[in-house]
Amino acid sequence: MIKFAGIANPYHVGAYSVERNAAVLQRYRYLHEGLLRAAAGQLPGREDWNLRMCMCKHLYEDAEAADLLRRRIPELRTSSAVLSKEPDPRLTLLMEELVQARTDLEWASAVYEVIKPAMLEAFRFHLDNTQQIVDQPTIRLLRQAAADLEAQLEWAAALLADLRAQAEQEGEEREFCGVLRTMLLAAGGVAGDLPRSADVPRRWRSGTPYAIPGKSRRDPRRMGPTTLVRTGVENPPADPVLNELVIKMRVRQEEMTACDLIAGVLYTQSSMPWSFYYDLARHIWDEARHAMFGQAALEEDGYEWMTRPQYTSDYDINAEKIPAAKYAWLSIGIEEGAMISLGKKKEYEWCRDEAKHPLMTQFQDYDWADEIVHANLGRKWAPDLMGEPLGFVREIAQKELDHFWAEVRKAEQQA
């Protein structure tokens, strides 16, 4: 079609007035943000490595979708004040129950068989039934969100088959998913356009507030035990250059512990601007990609890493600290410190010039770039979290570093 810039069905009257569109998009926004926060709260307690990786990826995609929706909603004659409000108490209860998932299978089945399929169905309906000319801005953002959901659900099908094969009893997730499905139906579905319950459902598990785990977990059936001490690979190379290279690979792979730390900050720190949660979602996904750097390099060179002890110090040593101290430790103490000492630059140059390893050279090149971003995030958010100027935050970060390394040395002596 040449006319109308190729837009199909230009004469069709859409199902969404401006007012209705804004109300429905507000529900989509809330669900994406709720999924982001719940995933952050769940991450330290989830065990399966592949699930953890995609939780980091998907919570960032939820943040991306929510951010676009936050820009679109005020364009529909709607005050930006609604962006801080919950559109439906039933959806609020749904998210408060979701974060109470007790197993990997409960979490994955609830997200990828109950909530996100319903979101994808609603998005597809919206795309097909909105007026195609007037609502192009919504169409563009929902196309991207729907594409992300489609990819997530395709990936999750294989993961769920694997988790069910490992489950101690068949259908252990069934009751949890049934409760969430009932709550979603009571809310009139994702868009609120299905028959709604006249009553707000009763709490199930959420009568007791969710407590984020104090220790990071890994799958004991497939992975080595968690440890505060770095352990390398089982048979390290005799060549000193190659041995140092493998150590660098393993350090990258172990950056999942940083994901847990940032997720804990995101989940437990309330009343921050939306951009804080958006930035930390990106920070989590970056650290997960760094863990993938190490995993890919180790596997490409034939090193077994999964059954080795898994380093969780970043989270475990800092878990009981306030969010401000945790984020200052990582973003200012570790990441800004690596910029000041040129540590990341040196790692990149060493992989390029000494090890001459093309894959790790590229990984370290991008790791260096990401760490500059993270140091800037620390300078942006750590003072706000602490309620103090940057100079004071740097002093706190140094004290937290001293405490951290003391705890690591203690663990090394006990090992």
C-alpha positions as CSV (number, residue, x, y, z in Angstrom):
1,M,0.0,0.0,0.0
2,I,1.5,3.3,-1.1
3,K,-1.0,5.7,0.6
4,F,-0.9,6.5,4.3
5,A,2.8,5.7,4.5
6,G,2.0,2.0,4.2
7,I,-0.2,2.0,7.3
8,A,-2.9,-0.7,7.0
9,N,-6.6,-0.2,7.8
10,P,-6.5,3.6,7.8
11,Y,-10.3,3.9,7.7
12,H,-10.9,1.6,10.7
13,V,-12.3,3.2,13.8
14,G,-10.2,2.0,16.7
15,A,-11.3,0.4,20.0
16,Y,-9.4,2.9,22.1
17,S,-10.3,6.5,22.9
18,V,-7.5,8.7,24.2
19,E,-8.9,8.2,27.8
20,R,-9.2,4.4,27.4
21,N,-5.8,4.1,25.8
22,A,-4.1,6.0,28.6
23,A,-5.8,3.8,31.3
24,V,-4.8,0.6,29.6
25,L,-1.2,1.7,29.0
26,Q,-1.1,2.6,32.7
27,R,-1.8,-1.1,33.5
28,Y,0.8,-2.3,31.1
29,R,3.3,0.1,32.7
30,Y,2.5,-1.1,36.1
31,L,2.9,-4.8,35.2
32,H,6.3,-4.2,33.5
33,E,7.5,-2.3,36.6
34,G,6.1,-4.8,39.0
35,L,7.8,-7.7,37.1
36,L,11.1,-5.7,37.2
37,R,11.0,-5.2,40.9
38,A,9.8,-8.7,41.7
39,A,12.6,-10.2,39.5
40,A,15.1,-8.1,41.4
41,G,13.8,-9.3,44.7
42,Q,13.8,-12.9,43.6
43,L,17.2,-13.0,41.8
44,P,19.5,-13.7,44.8
45,G,17.3,-16.7,45.8
46,R,17.1,-18.3,42.4
47,E,19.4,-21.2,41.7
48,D,19.4,-22.3,38.1
49,W,22.2,-20.5,36.2
50,N,20.3,-20.1,32.9
51,L,17.2,-18.8,34.7
52,R,19.3,-16.2,36.5
53,M,20.9,-15.0,33.3
54,C,17.5,-14.5,31.6
55,M,16.0,-12.9,34.7
56,C,18.6,-10.2,34.4
57,K,17.9,-9.8,30.7
58,H,14.2,-9.8,31.0
59,L,14.0,-7.4,33.9
60,Y,16.0,-5.0,31.8
61,E,13.6,-5.5,28.9
62,D,10.7,-4.8,31.3
63,A,12.4,-1.6,32.3
64,E,12.8,-0.6,28.7
65,A,9.1,-1.2,28.0
66,A,8.0,0.6,31.1
67,D,10.2,3.6,30.2
68,L,8.6,3.9,26.8
69,L,5.2,3.6,28.3
70,R,6.1,6.3,30.8
71,R,6.8,8.6,27.9
72,R,3.7,7.7,26.0
73,I,1.0,8.0,28.7
74,P,1.4,11.7,29.4
75,E,1.0,12.3,25.7
76,L,-2.6,11.1,26.0
77,R,-3.9,14.1,28.0
78,T,-2.9,12.4,31.2
79,S,-1.0,13.9,34.1
80,S,2.4,12.4,34.7
81,A,1.3,12.1,38.3
82,V,-0.5,8.8,37.4
83,L,2.9,7.3,36.7
84,S,3.5,7.0,40.5
85,K,0.1,5.4,41.1
86,E,-1.1,1.8,41.1
87,P,-3.9,1.4,38.6
88,D,-5.7,-1.5,40.3
89,P,-5.3,-3.0,43.8
90,R,-5.8,-6.5,42.3
91,L,-2.7,-6.0,40.1
92,T,-0.9,-4.8,43.1
93,L,-1.8,-7.9,45.0
94,L,-0.7,-10.0,42.0
95,M,2.8,-8.6,42.1
96,E,3.0,-8.9,45.9
97,E,2.1,-12.6,45.6
98,L,4.5,-13.2,42.6
99,V,7.5,-12.1,44.6
100,Q,6.7,-14.8,47.1
101,A,7.7,-17.6,44.7
102,R,9.7,-20.3,46.6
103,T,11.3,-22.2,43.8
104,D,12.8,-21.7,40.4
105,L,9.9,-23.6,38.9
106,E,7.3,-21.5,40.7
107,W,8.9,-18.3,39.5
108,A,9.4,-19.4,35.9
109,S,5.9,-20.9,35.5
110,A,4.2,-18.0,37.1
111,V,6.0,-15.4,34.9
112,Y,6.2,-17.3,31.6
113,E,3.0,-19.4,31.7
114,V,0.6,-17.0,33.5
115,I,1.5,-13.3,33.5
116,K,3.6,-12.8,30.4
117,P,1.5,-14.8,28.0
118,A,-1.5,-12.8,29.2
119,M,0.5,-9.6,28.5
120,L,1.4,-10.7,25.0
121,E,-2.2,-11.6,24.2
122,A,-3.3,-8.1,25.4
123,F,-0.6,-6.4,23.5
124,R,-1.5,-8.2,20.3
125,F,-5.1,-7.3,20.7
126,H,-4.2,-3.7,21.3
127,L,-2.0,-3.6,18.2
128,D,-4.7,-5.1,16.0
129,N,-7.6,-3.0,17.3
130,T,-6.3,0.5,17.9
131,Q,-6.7,3.0,15.1
132,Q,-3.6,2.5,13.0
133,I,-2.9,6.2,12.1
134,V,-3.7,8.0,15.4
135,D,-2.0,5.5,17.6
136,Q,1.3,5.0,15.8
137,P,3.4,5.9,18.9
138,T,1.7,3.2,20.9
139,I,1.9,0.8,18.1
140,R,5.7,1.2,17.8
141,L,6.4,0.7,21.5
142,L,4.0,-2.3,21.8
143,R,5.5,-4.0,18.7
144,Q,8.9,-3.9,20.5
145,A,7.4,-5.1,23.8
146,A,5.5,-7.9,22.1
147,A,8.7,-9.0,20.2
148,D,10.6,-9.1,23.5
149,L,7.8,-11.1,25.1
150,E,7.6,-13.6,22.2
151,A,11.4,-14.2,22.5
152,Q,11.1,-14.6,26.3
153,L,8.3,-17.1,26.0
154,E,10.1,-19.1,23.3
155,W,13.2,-19.3,25.5
156,A,11.1,-20.1,28.6
157,A,9.5,-23.2,27.1
158,A,12.8,-25.0,27.0
159,L,13.8,-23.8,30.4
160,L,10.5,-24.9,32.0
161,A,10.9,-28.4,30.4
162,D,14.3,-28.6,32.0
163,L,13.1,-27.4,35.4
164,R,10.2,-29.8,35.4
165,A,12.5,-32.7,34.6
166,Q,14.5,-31.8,37.8
167,A,11.4,-31.1,40.0
168,E,11.2,-33.2,43.2
169,Q,7.5,-33.7,42.7
170,E,5.2,-33.3,39.6
171,G,3.1,-30.1,39.6
172,E,4.8,-28.4,42.5
173,E,4.1,-25.1,40.9
174,R,0.4,-25.7,40.1
175,E,-1.1,-24.2,43.2
176,F,1.0,-21.0,43.0
177,C,0.1,-20.4,39.4
178,G,-3.5,-21.1,40.1
179,V,-3.6,-18.4,42.8
180,L,-2.0,-15.9,40.5
181,R,-4.2,-16.8,37.6
182,T,-7.3,-16.2,39.8
183,M,-5.9,-12.8,40.9
184,L,-5.3,-11.8,37.3
185,L,-8.8,-12.8,36.2
186,A,-10.2,-10.9,39.2
187,A,-8.4,-7.8,37.8
188,G,-10.2,-8.2,34.5
189,G,-7.0,-9.5,32.9
190,V,-4.1,-7.4,31.8
191,A,-6.1,-4.7,30.1
192,G,-8.9,-4.8,32.6
193,D,-11.5,-5.4,29.9
194,L,-12.6,-8.9,31.0
195,P,-15.4,-9.4,33.6
196,R,-14.0,-8.1,36.9
197,S,-14.5,-9.4,40.4
198,A,-16.6,-7.2,42.7
199,D,-14.2,-8.2,45.5
200,V,-10.5,-7.8,45.9
201,P,-9.0,-11.4,46.4
202,R,-7.6,-12.3,49.7
203,R,-3.9,-12.5,50.3
204,W,-2.3,-15.9,50.1
205,R,1.4,-15.9,50.9
206,S,1.8,-12.1,50.9
207,G,0.3,-11.8,54.4
208,T,3.9,-12.1,55.5
209,P,6.1,-9.5,53.8
210,Y,8.7,-10.9,51.4
211,A,12.2,-11.0,52.8
212,I,15.0,-11.0,50.3
213,P,17.5,-13.8,51.0
214,G,20.6,-13.0,53.0
215,K,22.8,-15.4,51.0
216,S,23.1,-15.8,47.2
217,R,22.1,-19.2,46.0
218,R,23.3,-21.5,43.2
219,D,21.9,-24.8,42.0
220,P,23.5,-27.5,44.3
221,R,22.6,-30.3,41.8
222,R,24.6,-28.8,39.0
223,M,27.0,-26.2,40.5
224,G,29.7,-26.1,43.1
225,P,29.0,-24.7,46.5
226,T,29.0,-20.9,47.1
227,T,32.2,-19.5,48.5
228,L,33.7,-16.2,49.6
229,V,37.0,-17.2,48.1
230,R,37.9,-17.3,44.4
231,T,38.9,-20.8,43.3
232,G,39.8,-20.7,39.6
233,V,39.6,-23.9,37.5
234,E,40.4,-27.4,38.7
235,N,43.5,-28.0,36.6
236,P,45.1,-24.5,36.0
237,P,47.5,-24.2,33.1
238,A,51.2,-24.4,33.9
239,D,52.0,-21.5,31.6
240,P,51.9,-18.3,33.8
241,V,50.3,-16.2,31.1
242,L,47.7,-18.7,30.2
243,N,47.0,-19.3,33.9
244,E,46.4,-15.5,34.5
245,L,44.2,-15.4,31.5
246,V,42.0,-18.3,32.8
247,I,41.8,-16.5,36.2
248,K,40.5,-13.4,34.4
249,M,37.9,-15.5,32.6
250,R,36.7,-17.0,35.9
251,V,36.6,-13.5,37.5
252,R,34.3,-12.3,34.7
253,Q,32.1,-15.4,35.0
254,E,31.7,-14.8,38.8
255,E,30.2,-11.3,38.2
256,M,26.8,-12.8,38.8
257,T,27.4,-11.9,42.4
258,A,27.3,-8.2,41.4
259,C,23.9,-8.8,39.8
260,D,22.6,-10.0,43.1
261,L,24.0,-7.0,45.0
262,I,22.5,-4.5,42.6
263,A,19.2,-6.4,42.6
264,G,19.1,-6.2,46.3
265,V,19.6,-2.4,46.2
266,L,16.9,-2.0,43.6
267,Y,14.3,-4.1,45.5
268,T,14.9,-2.8,48.9
269,Q,15.3,1.0,48.1
270,S,11.9,2.6,47.8
271,S,10.8,6.1,46.8
272,M,13.5,6.8,44.3
273,P,12.8,8.5,40.9
274,W,11.9,6.1,38.1
275,S,15.3,6.7,36.4
276,F,17.0,5.2,39.4
277,Y,15.3,1.8,38.8
278,Y,15.8,2.0,35.1
279,D,19.5,2.7,35.5
280,L,19.9,-0.1,38.0
281,A,18.1,-2.5,35.7
282,R,20.6,-1.7,33.0
283,H,23.5,-2.1,35.6
284,I,22.2,-5.6,36.5
285,W,22.0,-6.7,32.9
286,D,25.5,-5.4,32.2
287,E,26.9,-7.4,35.1
288,A,25.1,-10.5,33.8
289,R,26.6,-9.9,30.4
290,H,30.0,-9.7,32.0
291,A,29.4,-13.1,33.6
292,M,28.5,-14.4,30.1
293,F,31.9,-13.0,28.9
294,G,33.7,-15.3,31.3
295,Q,31.4,-18.2,30.7
296,A,31.8,-18.0,27.0
297,A,35.6,-17.6,27.2
298,L,35.9,-20.6,29.6
299,E,33.7,-22.8,27.5
300,E,35.3,-21.8,24.2
301,D,38.7,-22.8,25.6
302,G,37.4,-26.0,27.1
303,Y,37.4,-25.2,30.8
304,E,34.8,-26.7,33.0
305,W,33.5,-24.0,35.4
306,M,30.0,-24.9,36.6
307,T,30.9,-27.6,39.1
308,R,33.6,-25.4,40.6
309,P,32.8,-23.4,43.8
310,Q,30.8,-20.3,42.9
311,Y,32.1,-16.9,44.3
312,T,29.2,-14.9,45.9
313,S,31.2,-12.5,48.1
314,D,29.8,-9.3,46.6
315,Y,26.3,-10.1,47.7
316,D,26.9,-12.3,50.8
317,I,29.4,-10.0,52.6
318,N,27.3,-6.9,51.8
319,A,23.8,-8.3,52.1
320,E,23.0,-6.9,55.6
321,K,24.2,-3.4,54.8
322,I,21.8,-0.5,53.8
323,P,21.3,0.0,50.1
324,A,23.3,3.2,50.0
325,A,26.4,1.5,51.5
326,K,26.1,-1.5,49.1
327,Y,25.8,0.6,46.0
328,A,28.6,2.9,47.1
329,W,30.8,-0.1,47.7
330,L,30.3,-1.4,44.2
331,S,29.9,1.7,42.0
332,I,32.3,4.0,43.7
333,G,34.6,1.7,45.6
334,I,35.0,-1.0,43.0
335,E,34.0,0.5,39.6
336,E,35.2,4.1,40.0
337,G,38.3,2.7,41.7
338,A,39.0,0.6,38.6
339,M,38.9,3.8,36.5
340,I,41.2,5.7,38.8
341,S,43.7,2.9,38.9
342,L,43.3,2.3,35.1
343,G,42.6,-1.3,36.1
344,K,40.2,-2.0,33.3
345,K,42.4,-0.4,30.7
346,K,45.3,-2.6,31.9
347,E,43.2,-5.8,31.8
348,Y,42.2,-5.0,28.2
349,E,45.7,-4.2,27.1
350,W,47.1,-7.3,28.8
351,C,44.6,-9.6,27.0
352,R,45.5,-7.9,23.7
353,D,49.3,-7.6,24.1
354,E,50.3,-10.4,26.4
355,A,47.7,-13.2,26.2
356,K,46.9,-12.3,22.6
357,H,43.5,-13.8,23.0
358,P,41.0,-12.2,20.6
359,L,37.8,-13.2,22.4
360,M,38.9,-12.1,25.8
361,T,40.4,-8.9,24.3
362,Q,37.0,-8.0,22.9
363,F,35.3,-8.9,26.1
364,Q,37.6,-6.8,28.2
365,D,37.3,-3.9,25.7
366,Y,33.5,-3.8,26.3
367,D,33.9,-4.6,30.0
368,W,36.0,-1.4,30.3
369,A,33.4,0.7,28.5
370,D,30.6,-0.7,30.7
371,E,32.5,0.1,33.9
372,I,32.9,3.7,32.9
373,V,29.1,3.8,32.6
374,H,28.7,2.2,36.0
375,A,31.1,4.6,37.7
376,N,29.0,7.4,36.3
377,L,25.9,5.8,37.7
378,G,27.6,5.6,41.1
379,R,28.4,9.3,41.0
380,K,24.8,10.0,40.0
381,W,23.0,7.8,42.5
382,A,25.2,7.0,45.5
383,P,25.1,10.6,46.9
384,D,21.3,10.6,46.6
385,L,21.0,7.2,48.3
386,M,23.4,8.3,51.1
387,G,22.0,11.8,51.4
388,E,25.6,13.1,51.4
389,P,28.0,14.8,48.9
390,L,30.2,12.6,46.7
391,G,33.3,13.2,48.8
392,F,31.7,11.7,51.8
393,V,30.3,8.8,49.8
394,R,33.9,8.0,48.6
395,E,35.0,7.9,52.3
396,I,32.1,5.5,53.0
397,A,33.0,3.4,50.0
398,Q,36.6,3.0,51.2
399,K,35.5,1.9,54.6
400,E,33.1,-0.7,53.0
401,L,36.0,-1.9,50.8
402,D,38.2,-2.3,53.9
403,H,35.5,-4.3,55.6
404,F,34.9,-6.4,52.5
405,W,38.6,-7.4,52.0
406,A,38.9,-8.2,55.7
407,E,36.0,-10.6,55.4
408,V,37.5,-12.2,52.3
409,R,40.9,-12.6,53.9
410,K,39.2,-14.2,56.9
411,A,37.5,-16.6,54.6
412,E,40.7,-17.4,52.8
413,Q,42.4,-18.3,56.1
414,Q,39.5,-20.6,57.0
415,A,39.5,-22.3,53.6
